[in-house]
């Protein structure tokens, strides 16, 4: 993989040595004299967020919160879109939803939010490694008109590294959004084979199984995601939904409650709260204790 010297990074991204040093001191960038394409992509996002007056401490706290919010996410700056509306917080765009991770809130109407920080880095040579193709795919996904190119980038990453779990996940999601569940399932299962402890892969596979009517399998797959990441809010939510579809509200109840503990004010919390109320009304005191 080609490396970029420190001076090249400053020139290409038009940042100062002081800026780069401050991000290194804050632990947002690894200290070094040479950088990969992946590093440049991350540094550009830091530059754009700093231009919106987001302080390094806020960026660091938001990244840690996002990792807790989305099980299996290792580097939110590279795996999700980012933007700031007021300089005091970072909102991430992930899987078509917007989340402010410090508050733990999912936000509505992402498409109307301005000042989106694009992930694309200009002036880069063609990608050569699996990691570079993966980074290209993440960048291309942020443009709705570049989805085919994103698919091609992820396919190139997988061709170079068939066990690239994150590339399988993202490629599977692009197919899932197109309702190509056969291809989506193929890539989610490949991600699990590559990394059996990847909670996000189990969650995504559960969604495919749910969509294709294999609810008992979906339940077991969501449960596996929760075993790997107990605070995986979306997995609790979808598991509760699956139990409801199977006519097992008592089993759904503890998962609705768990979801509400992690997201008490977001748009999906309204539905979770309504389901809890409905179950308690229908089942009475027998389920107040939340028996599974």
Residue pairs with C-beta under 8 A, 6 or more apart in sequence:
1 36
1 37
1 128
1 129
1 131
1 132
2 37
2 125
2 128
3 34
3 35
3 36
4 12
4 34
4 35
4 36
4 37
4 39
4 40
5 33
5 34
5 35
6 17
6 20
6 32
6 33
6 34
6 35
9 15
9 20
9 35
9 39
9 40
9 43
10 16
10 17
10 20
12 40
12 123
13 40
13 43
13 44
13 47
13 121
14 47
15 43
15 47
19 47
19 50
20 29
20 43
22 56
23 29
23 43
23 46
23 56
24 30
24 31
26 56
26 57
26 59
26 60
27 60
28 46
28 56
28 59
28 60
28 63
29 39
29 42
29 43
29 46
30 39
32 39
35 43
36 131
36 132
37 121
37 124
37 127
37 129
37 131
37 132
37 135
38 78
38 131
38 132
38 135
40 121
40 124
41 77
41 78
41 119
41 121
41 135
41 138
41 139
42 75
42 77
42 78
44 121
45 77
45 78
45 82
45 117
45 119
46 59
46 77
48 117
48 118
49 59
49 82
49 84
49 90
49 117
50 56
52 83
52 84
52 87
52 115
52 117
53 84
53 87
54 84
54 87
54 88
54 89
54 90
58 88
58 89
58 90
59 90
61 102
62 76
62 89
62 90
62 92
62 101
62 102
63 76
63 77
65 101
65 102
65 104
66 73
66 76
66 80
66 92
66 99
66 101
67 73
67 74
67 76
68 101
68 231
69 99
69 101
69 104
69 233
70 76
70 80
70 94
70 99
70 200
71 199
71 200
71 203
71 225
71 228
71 229
71 231
71 232
71 235
72 169
72 198
72 199
72 200
72 201
72 229
73 79
73 80
73 94
73 200
74 166
76 82
76 92
78 119
78 135
78 138
79 94
79 138
79 166
80 92
80 93
80 94
81 92
81 93
81 94
81 116
81 117
81 119
81 142
82 90
82 91
82 92
82 93
82 117
83 90
83 91
83 93
83 113
83 115
83 116
83 117
84 90
84 91
84 115
84 117
85 91
85 113
85 114
85 115
89 100
89 102
89 103
90 100
90 101
91 98
91 99
91 100
91 107
91 113
92 98
92 99
92 100
92 101
93 110
93 116
93 142
95 173
96 110
96 177
97 106
97 107
97 110
98 106
98 107
98 108
98 110
98 113
99 105
99 106
99 107
100 107
104 262
104 263
104 266
105 263
105 265
105 266
106 263
106 266
106 267
106 268
107 266
108 267
116 142
118 139
118 142
118 143
119 138
119 139
119 142
120 139
120 140
120 142
120 143
121 139
127 133
127 135
127 136
127 153
127 156
129 160
130 156
130 157
130 158
130 160
130 161
130 164
130 167
131 157
133 153
133 154
133 156
133 157
133 160
133 167
134 153
134 154
134 157
134 164
134 166
134 167
134 170
136 150
136 153
137 150
137 151
137 153
137 154
137 157
137 167
137 170
137 171
138 150
138 170
140 146
140 147
140 149
140 150
140 153
141 147
141 150
141 170
141 174
147 174
150 170
150 174
151 171
151 174
151 175
154 167
154 168
154 170
154 171
154 174
155 171
157 164
157 167
158 164
158 167
158 168
158 171
158 190
161 167
162 190
162 194
163 193
163 194
164 194
165 190
165 191
165 194
165 195
165 198
165 201
166 191
168 187
168 188
168 190
168 191
168 194
168 201
169 187
169 188
169 191
169 198
169 200
169 201
169 204
171 187
172 183
172 184
172 185
172 186
172 187
172 188
172 191
172 204
173 184
173 204
175 181
175 183
175 184
175 187
176 184
176 204
176 207
176 208
181 208
181 211
181 212
184 204
184 208
185 205
185 208
185 209
185 212
188 201
188 204
188 205
188 208
189 205
191 198
191 201
191 204
192 198
192 201
192 202
192 205
195 201
197 228
198 228
199 225
199 228
199 229
199 232
199 235
200 225
202 221
202 222
202 224
202 225
202 228
202 235
203 221
203 222
203 225
203 232
203 234
203 235
203 238
205 221
206 218
206 219
206 221
206 222
206 225
206 235
206 238
206 239
206 242
207 218
207 238
209 215
209 217
209 218
209 221
210 218
210 238
210 241
210 242
210 245
215 242
215 245
215 246
216 246
218 238
218 242
219 239
219 242
219 243
219 246
222 235
222 238
222 239
222 242
223 239
225 232
225 235
226 232
226 235
226 236
226 239
229 235
231 262
233 258
233 259
233 262
233 263
236 255
236 256
236 258
236 259
236 262
237 255
237 256
237 259
237 268
237 272
239 252
239 255
240 252
240 253
240 255
240 256
240 259
240 272
240 275
241 252
243 249
243 251
243 252
243 255
244 252
244 275
249 275
249 278
249 279
249 282
249 283
249 287
250 279
250 283
250 287
250 291
250 292
251 292
252 275
252 279
253 276
253 279
253 280
253 287
253 290
254 290
254 292
256 272
256 273
256 275
256 276
256 279
257 276
257 290
259 268
259 269
259 272
260 269
260 272
260 273
260 276
263 269
263 272
279 287
280 287
280 288
